[in-house]
Amino acid sequence: MRLATYNIEWMTNLFADDGALLNDSEPSGRYGVIRQDQIAALCNVFQALDADGVMIVEAPDQGRSRDSVAALETFAAHAGIRARRAVIGFANDTQQEIALLFDPDVLTVRHDPQIHAGAPQFDGEFAIDLDIDATEDRVIFSKPPLELAVETQGGTQLRLIGAHLKSKAPHGAKTRDEVLRMSIANRRKQLAQAIWLRARIAAHLDEGTPLILLGDLNDGPGLDEYEHLFGRSSVEIIMGEGEAALFDPHARQGLQRRLGAMPTTARFWIRPEQRYLQALLDYIMVSPDLAMHEGRWRIWHPLDDPECWKQPALRDALVDASDHFPVSLDISL
């Protein structure tokens, strides 16, 4: 079984309102890449992945005049891939949905939102004191995690959760003080989302349910200076500790190596500094029982993965398709 997570930058821009692909020479959401080239690149990447299920972060918009599932299934047909059915959960207003493309011959999948003590449904509100003022704040997800009940062809049942945590960027800040204030506030909200998500994970682990968390956590060990203010990254909160800890080898490596080389899953152009920033943002975390299955994790990084590097067409496609690279897990289920 191969599962993957893939953040596709502004995928919604590749589709008309009726879900048809805009396979033309107009600009895409990728800087300097036209739509037909991004579509061709994505086809190349998905064909190479050949995954049974792909958690898509920043999937096409779902709304009154937009159908994310129809758009994704149109893309799958165009690309000729096995993962040809799509499912989403709670739609959001960011034009960036969380969705799963999957092979219906291998997996049976349904949206199955949960409520547990201390962890309300993900389209609701989470009460937590963010600033230690003895007053509960109300936290929401701008992109509610996607909760899926999954059964394999062989009868194995498990949970998949797709996540895209809120960015910590201080959008709109004009002064240094505003940057500081907004960055700290955003960090608090993101950590609250991580606590909420971890509470759901803990409930499933207490029930003995095999679980896989996939997605872009927009955070990682040592990613910014505000982590030192709060002590832990949201990645550490979501993973948990001890016997109930989720496992992802890249996250573990990052946590153990705050300095020196570490895995990266995204590459962004920093205009003021005229350079690229690479970061570890995308994860596939598995429950302790599944960690015993000796899975194989892979970051499809065009510059770091030898198999990607020696295939020029795939290497270039990975660069054109998105500012993130897929992460895959091969595991026996």
Secondary structure, 3 states (H helix, E strand, C coil): CEEEEEECCCHHHHECCCCCECCCCCECCCCCCEHHHHHHHHHHHHHHHCCCEEEEEEECCCCCCCCHHHHHHHHHHHHCCCCCEEEECCCCCCCCEEEEEECCCCEEEEECCCCECCECCCCCCEEECCCCCCCCEEECCCCCCEEEEEEECCCCEEEEEEEECCCCCCCCCCCHHHHHHHHHHHHHHHHHHHHHHHHHHHHHHHCCCCEEEEEECCCCCCCCCHHHHHCCCHHHHHHCCHHHCCECHHHHHHHHCCCCCCCCCEEEEECCCCEEEEECCEEEEECHHHHCCCCEEEECCCCCCHHHHCCHHHHHHHHHHCCECCEEEECCC
